[in-house]
Amino acid sequence: MSTEYFKTTIGTQLTLQRGFDITRKQQQPGTVPVVSSGGVSSFHNEARVAAPGVVLGRKGSLGTTFLLQEDFWPHDTTLWVKDFKDNNPVFVYYFFLNMSDVLKKMDVGAANPALNRNHVHPIEVLWPVRHVQDQIAEILSALDRKAANNHQISQTLEQMAQAIFKSWFVDFEPVKAKIAAREQWLALQPVADATSPVCYADEGELLPDLNTWMNLAAMQAISGKSRDELTRLQAEQPEQYAELRATAELFPSAMQESELGEIPEGGYVTQIGDEVTVVGGGTPSTKNPDFWQNGEINWTSPKDLSNLADKVLVETERKVTEAGLGKISSGLLPVDTVLMSSRAPVGYLALAKIPVAVNQGYIAMKCEKALSPEFVIQWCAAHMDEIKSRASGTTFAEISKKNFKIIPVVMPTESLISIYSKQASSLYKAIENNVRESDTLAKLRDSLLPKLLSGELSISNAEDQLAEEAEPANV
């Protein structure tokens, strides 16, 4: 064994302390995270522990590990490191992350799982000296920072897709901009002539024809640019300007009455069940190993979605066999099926980027007609309140396929659906790439972690391995 590692006990190297009880009623509005065994569960106006901190799940969820980089309140359902005894807090976080399975087996609870710190302290472990701790922490943190950066980028991309959808298909901003522009243009005309340019009475500014004026207004609504910025865009990036103008021209310049109130001219109201194929799923008997053992077919439950950082599904926790798949009436669903949890809780959403079978806790939407997967997932997100309002149940709320299918949807023109889907598809492709890279980084981290902690893999060899992973593949 290297002289940089030595045998010791957890209690010799650090001190664990039980968290502090606080009820939701006692919490005051604030920004201090309250950390329970499942992670940050709420916020308060007072911290009990200064950062950095490491928190372990003590009650309910055992083996969970959290690193806090801001002052926090550790809940009574946790243990927190009261004294790091000059050890690197980030290293301690990764150390306990690697011990997750061990901690889960130390359950001393009767009804609910519970972890006793007095059982953790005596555990004998191999421990590296401080400078090795620092190096291990930096190597592993670099991987997690990259994954966190990917997530931040993906969140921004998701917000972009959401913002465009809301502007175009919920608030109808480009249409309303055209309507307002028409009223403004007509108000400035001595004679209501839609073909001849005229001047502002007091500014002497020549106006274009009505359609051009309305399209400019829609272009502003779509891009967020001012008229002067659009003029510069036309001069500096004429192709982008032409594409923006072509998009603006797709929007109508009037609203029409419908059963849902005013909607853009040319659209119509239908039911979501008429526009997508809605299916559910099932769970093959877990008592039959033929359905599960050595299965290679992705099978998902809403638990997979509850752990998703971003709204794309590229991997499932469990897999079924061909025999198991045969027990699921909806079969194997194609890539880009929109998944929504239908119970416990209603409303988790994801785009399936893998062929997948689903359990009975889903409403799955196959987009085989005019509506694209990107449109449908954003429609679900925008109308989630209504979706949830149609759920029922005594034990937990659940929305049935029957109640979901009849929810009304405003259908835009196919040209608008197409242009939105083209933009949103590129955003979701980037999100998918980020998620896949982050999954690879997490697997690499998890493979390095035990080897670094045990001394099996030297720091230099770990750095060489990371360098190799970072090199582009030869084509």
Secondary structure, 3 states (H helix, E strand, C coil): CCCCEEEEEHHHHCEEEECECCCCCCCCCCCEEEEECCEEEEEECCCCECCCEEEEECECCCCCEEEECCCEEEECCEEEEEECCCCCHHHHHHHHHHCHHHHHCCCCCCCCCECCHHHHCCCEEEEECHHHHHHHHHHHHHHHHHHHHHHHHHHHHHHHHHHHHHHHHHCCHHHHHHHHHHHHHHHCCCCCCCCCCCECCCCCCECCCHHHHHHHHHHHHHHCCCHHHHHHHHHHCHHHHHHHHHHHHCCCCCEEEECCEEEECCCEEEEHHHHCEEECCCCCCCCCHHHCCCCCEEEECHHHHHCCCCCEECCCCEEECHHHHCCCCCCCECCCCEEEEEECCEEEEEEECCCEEECCCEEEEECCCCCCHHHHHHHHHHCHHHHHHCCECCCCCECCHHHHHCCEEEECCHHHHHHHHHHHHHHHHHHHHHHHHHHHHHHHHHHHHHHHHHCCCCHHHHHHHHHHHHCCCCC
